[in-house]
Amino acid sequence: MEFLTQTVDWLNGVSGFEFSGHGWIAFIAGIVGVTALNIGLMWLTVRSNRSGHDELSDAAGRMAMPPPLKPRSKSDAGETRRV
């Protein structure tokens, strides 16, 4: 218990923040959690890219999309149609 108190006092002195022991535990757990989430998501991205899932979903998306519209000519742009 004395070690934890000394560690909290040292962290408060070094950082300039006045956190309690629970505050430091939450702060460090948040940093570790966000870092683990970042590493996990990047690993999934690399794994998906290497396994070929990205190409399969991209090809399926292209087949489902309608063809692009033709651009309007300049003469049609200024005209208004009256009904």
Backbone bond lengths (Angstrom), bond angles and torsions (degrees), N, CA, C in turn:
res aa  C-N    CA-C-N  psi(-1)  N-CA   C-N-CA  omega(-1)  CA-C   N-CA-C  phi
1 M - - - 1.448 - - 1.540 110.91 -
2 E 1.297 114.78 -36.53 1.462 119.56 178.53 1.535 110.98 -64.11
3 F 1.331 115.71 -36.51 1.460 120.09 178.70 1.528 111.06 -63.12
4 L 1.336 116.72 -40.97 1.465 121.04 179.57 1.523 110.91 -65.12
5 T 1.329 116.35 -41.89 1.466 120.26 178.57 1.524 110.93 -63.59
6 Q 1.329 117.20 -42.39 1.458 120.61 178.48 1.527 111.34 -66.72
7 T 1.322 116.26 -37.44 1.468 120.05 178.82 1.521 110.69 -65.29
8 V 1.342 117.40 -44.04 1.467 121.37 178.88 1.524 110.16 -63.57
9 D 1.320 117.36 -43.39 1.474 120.38 177.52 1.523 111.13 -61.69
10 W 1.325 117.13 -41.84 1.466 120.77 178.97 1.530 110.67 -64.62
11 L 1.346 117.46 -44.95 1.463 120.56 179.30 1.526 111.47 -62.71
12 N 1.330 117.03 -40.84 1.466 120.13 178.16 1.522 110.89 -64.16
13 G 1.329 117.57 -37.92 1.459 120.96 179.72 1.514 112.81 -71.49
14 V 1.322 116.61 -40.25 1.459 121.07 -177.58 1.528 111.43 -72.58
15 S 1.324 116.88 -42.50 1.463 120.22 -173.13 1.522 113.14 -85.26
16 G 1.300 117.62 -27.92 1.452 120.27 -175.52 1.518 112.58 88.86
17 F 1.320 118.15 -2.54 1.458 123.01 176.47 1.514 109.23 -94.13
18 E 1.302 116.92 150.83 1.462 121.31 177.27 1.524 108.63 -111.05
19 F 1.339 115.91 80.42 1.456 121.80 177.12 1.517 109.07 -99.01
20 S 1.327 115.53 152.05 1.465 119.88 170.98 1.528 107.93 -80.93
21 G 1.313 116.46 178.16 1.459 120.05 177.23 1.518 111.36 -61.04
22 H 1.339 116.33 -40.28 1.469 120.44 178.64 1.527 111.17 -66.79
23 G 1.317 116.10 -34.70 1.463 119.91 177.69 1.516 112.13 -64.59
24 W 1.333 116.37 -42.54 1.469 120.36 178.53 1.519 111.31 -67.31
25 I 1.344 116.53 -38.46 1.467 119.61 177.64 1.520 110.01 -62.78
26 A 1.337 117.16 -44.57 1.465 120.76 178.75 1.530 111.28 -64.93
27 F 1.323 117.02 -40.29 1.459 121.50 179.90 1.528 111.05 -63.02
28 I 1.322 116.12 -47.90 1.461 120.36 -179.67 1.529 110.79 -67.91
29 A 1.341 117.64 -39.77 1.466 120.46 177.38 1.526 110.97 -63.25
30 G 1.319 117.18 -36.47 1.462 120.63 177.07 1.521 111.75 -65.53
31 I 1.311 116.89 -43.07 1.470 120.44 178.35 1.523 110.50 -63.53
32 V 1.331 116.75 -45.22 1.463 120.57 179.80 1.529 110.29 -64.63
33 G 1.336 117.29 -41.75 1.466 120.88 -179.69 1.517 112.90 -64.72
34 V 1.318 117.01 -44.61 1.465 120.22 179.53 1.527 110.61 -66.38
35 T 1.328 116.72 -39.79 1.460 119.80 178.27 1.525 110.93 -64.73
36 A 1.338 117.36 -42.60 1.468 120.96 178.18 1.529 111.04 -63.94
37 L 1.332 117.30 -40.91 1.467 120.73 177.68 1.524 110.65 -63.16
38 N 1.323 117.19 -42.92 1.458 121.95 178.91 1.524 111.07 -61.90
39 I 1.324 116.84 -46.42 1.470 120.52 179.22 1.517 110.43 -63.39
40 G 1.332 117.43 -42.85 1.457 121.22 -179.93 1.519 112.98 -63.09
41 L 1.322 117.24 -43.54 1.467 120.23 179.73 1.524 111.60 -68.52
42 M 1.308 117.47 -38.26 1.461 119.37 177.38 1.531 110.83 -67.30
43 W 1.333 117.21 -37.34 1.457 120.99 176.60 1.522 110.62 -62.95
44 L 1.341 116.63 -42.28 1.468 119.57 177.64 1.530 111.67 -64.42
45 T 1.317 117.38 -37.30 1.457 121.13 177.91 1.527 111.03 -63.53
46 V 1.316 116.69 -46.54 1.463 120.86 179.81 1.528 110.18 -65.37
47 R 1.328 116.44 -42.22 1.470 120.46 -179.87 1.526 111.00 -63.24
48 S 1.324 116.99 -42.36 1.457 121.14 178.86 1.522 110.88 -64.43
49 N 1.318 116.61 -40.62 1.459 120.87 -179.98 1.531 110.90 -65.34
50 R 1.325 117.09 -42.36 1.466 120.57 -177.32 1.529 112.84 -74.38
51 S 1.340 117.59 -26.06 1.461 119.75 -176.15 1.522 112.49 -84.21
52 G 1.323 118.69 -13.93 1.455 121.35 178.20 1.515 114.27 93.81
53 H 1.322 118.56 3.34 1.458 120.35 179.14 1.530 111.83 -64.53
54 D 1.314 117.33 -32.01 1.460 120.31 -179.66 1.525 111.15 -64.53
55 E 1.315 117.57 -41.62 1.466 120.31 -179.53 1.520 110.99 -67.74
56 L 1.335 117.31 -37.40 1.467 120.38 179.55 1.522 111.30 -64.82
57 S 1.321 117.40 -45.06 1.462 119.72 -178.97 1.527 110.95 -71.02
58 D 1.325 117.67 -33.75 1.463 120.55 178.04 1.528 110.63 -66.04
59 A 1.332 117.28 -42.40 1.461 120.69 179.41 1.525 110.73 -66.40
60 A 1.326 117.77 -40.11 1.463 120.70 178.81 1.526 110.55 -66.09
61 G 1.317 117.18 -36.22 1.464 120.64 178.43 1.511 111.89 -68.24
62 R 1.317 117.15 -37.01 1.460 120.03 178.99 1.519 111.87 -68.35
63 M 1.334 117.29 -34.98 1.463 120.23 179.76 1.521 110.84 -69.93
64 A 1.316 118.47 -31.25 1.457 121.83 -176.88 1.521 112.79 -83.19
65 M 1.326 118.11 -14.10 1.460 120.72 -177.16 1.524 110.68 -81.49
66 P 1.332 117.18 142.17 1.466 119.30 175.40 1.525 110.30 -71.99
67 P 1.321 117.53 159.65 1.471 118.93 179.20 1.526 110.36 -65.16
68 P 1.320 117.22 152.58 1.466 119.41 -179.08 1.527 111.06 -66.99
69 L 1.323 115.27 151.58 1.459 120.97 179.13 1.519 110.25 -75.17
70 K 1.337 115.63 151.31 1.459 120.06 176.84 1.528 108.66 -75.48
71 P 1.316 117.04 140.65 1.467 118.30 177.38 1.525 110.15 -69.54
72 R 1.321 115.14 146.55 1.455 120.01 179.28 1.515 109.64 -75.60
73 S 1.314 116.02 145.08 1.462 119.45 177.13 1.517 109.33 -76.62
74 K 1.320 117.01 163.17 1.459 121.18 -178.03 1.521 111.42 -66.58
75 S 1.322 116.83 -30.24 1.462 118.76 -179.42 1.527 111.16 -71.69
76 D 1.334 117.82 -29.76 1.460 120.99 178.74 1.523 111.89 -78.11
77 A 1.317 118.07 -22.73 1.445 121.16 -173.71 1.521 112.72 -67.32
78 G 1.332 118.07 -34.83 1.440 120.66 -177.03 1.528 114.11 -89.93
79 E 1.288 117.93 -12.85 1.455 120.89 -176.77 1.520 111.43 -82.62
80 T 1.309 114.62 144.66 1.455 119.92 171.17 1.522 106.96 -119.53
81 R 1.285 115.69 140.03 1.458 119.90 -178.98 1.521 109.84 -94.39
82 R 1.302 115.39 136.26 1.459 120.71 177.37 1.511 108.79 -107.51
83 V 1.270 115.62 136.19 1.453 120.07 -178.92 1.499 110.84 -100.11
